[in-house]
Amino acid sequence: MATLQSGDLAPAFSAPDQNDTIVNLTDFKGRKLFIFFYPKANTGG
């Protein structure tokens, strides 16, 4: 998988939100969107 750089378009994806509702990137088409990823949240190390 290629590494994204600042300004790159996000690839299509689906992910659960804070309420475990699945959302798709396409749900936000035409709107500004800020996405924050935090891998392994609440884990040590």
Backbone as CSV, one residue per row, in Angstrom:
resi,resn,N_x,N_y,N_z,CA_x,CA_y,CA_z,C_x,C_y,C_z
1,MET,0.847,-1.171,0.000,0.000,0.000,0.000,0.897,1.240,0.000
2,ALA,0.565,2.193,-0.851,1.337,3.418,-0.948,1.064,4.320,0.254
3,THR,2.056,5.082,0.639,1.906,6.038,1.727,1.289,7.318,1.192
4,LEU,0.284,7.824,1.883,-0.343,9.076,1.484,0.514,10.248,1.933
5,GLN,0.523,11.278,1.127,1.228,12.508,1.447,0.198,13.609,1.690
6,SER,0.597,14.649,2.378,-0.284,15.780,2.623,-0.827,16.300,1.296
7,GLY,-2.138,16.467,1.222,-2.776,16.965,0.008,-3.266,15.880,-0.931
8,ASP,-2.868,14.617,-0.694,-3.349,13.515,-1.529,-4.836,13.290,-1.303
9,LEU,-5.515,12.814,-2.334,-6.903,12.412,-2.178,-6.953,11.096,-1.414
10,ALA,-7.911,10.980,-0.525,-8.059,9.748,0.257,-8.648,8.653,-0.621
11,PRO,-8.181,7.431,-0.474,-8.797,6.320,-1.203,-10.183,6.037,-0.618
12,ALA,-11.048,5.440,-1.405,-12.389,5.080,-0.921,-12.252,4.111,0.255
13,PHE,-13.020,4.345,1.307,-12.987,3.448,2.463,-14.279,3.547,3.253
14,SER,-14.495,2.565,4.095,-15.586,2.539,5.065,-14.968,2.262,6.413
15,ALA,-15.546,2.856,7.464,-15.017,2.662,8.816,-16.107,2.979,9.829
16,PRO,-16.015,2.378,11.022,-17.000,2.701,12.060,-16.697,4.063,12.677
17,ASP,-17.751,4.803,13.003,-17.561,6.071,13.708,-17.578,5.818,15.210
18,GLN,-17.628,6.879,15.987,-17.578,6.754,17.445,-18.774,6.003,18.017
19,ASN,-19.836,5.852,17.215,-21.031,5.117,17.657,-21.131,3.751,17.006
20,ASP,-20.050,3.295,16.386,-19.984,2.018,15.666,-20.919,1.950,14.460
21,THR,-21.310,3.113,13.938,-22.075,3.180,12.698,-21.081,3.247,11.547
22,ILE,-21.252,2.380,10.551,-20.339,2.378,9.417,-20.616,3.590,8.540
23,VAL,-19.573,4.347,8.257,-19.666,5.493,7.360,-18.705,5.269,6.201
24,ASN,-19.041,5.837,5.058,-18.221,5.731,3.859,-17.699,7.109,3.498
25,LEU,-16.524,7.150,2.923,-15.982,8.421,2.482,-16.947,9.098,1.516
26,THR,-17.604,8.320,0.685,-18.537,8.895,-0.297,-19.739,9.567,0.370
27,ASP,-20.015,9.263,1.644,-21.116,9.917,2.362,-20.869,11.418,2.504
28,PHE,-19.624,11.839,2.348,-19.243,13.226,2.570,-18.848,13.942,1.279
29,LYS,-19.168,13.352,0.138,-18.802,13.932,-1.157,-19.349,15.351,-1.275
30,GLY,-18.485,16.270,-1.689,-18.873,17.659,-1.862,-18.785,18.492,-0.591
31,ARG,-18.378,17.867,0.522,-18.261,18.576,1.791,-16.817,18.502,2.257
32,LYS,-16.396,19.473,3.046,-15.062,19.414,3.641,-15.091,18.415,4.784
33,LEU,-14.024,17.665,4.922,-13.982,16.601,5.917,-12.585,16.513,6.511
34,PHE,-12.512,16.436,7.812,-11.254,16.225,8.522,-11.294,14.807,9.066
35,ILE,-10.285,14.027,8.752,-10.222,12.634,9.203,-9.005,12.478,10.097
36,PHE,-9.225,11.912,11.271,-8.138,11.683,12.219,-8.048,10.193,12.483
37,PHE,-6.890,9.606,12.220,-6.655,8.185,12.469,-5.753,8.050,13.688
38,TYR,-6.093,7.175,14.584,-5.227,6.912,15.722,-5.125,5.409,15.906
39,PRO,-4.090,4.824,15.320,-3.922,3.379,15.381,-3.666,2.894,16.811
40,LYS,-4.290,1.806,17.136,-4.096,1.151,18.437,-4.307,2.094,19.606
41,ALA,-5.361,2.866,19.555,-5.662,3.794,20.643,-5.826,3.035,21.952
42,ASN,-5.456,3.675,23.011,-5.572,3.112,24.353,-4.759,1.852,24.556
43,THR,-3.642,1.736,23.833,-2.748,0.600,24.043,-1.392,1.115,24.520
44,GLY,-0.694,0.300,25.216,0.622,0.689,25.700,1.655,0.721,24.598
45,GLY,2.714,1.453,24.815,3.836,1.462,23.884,3.752,2.515,22.897
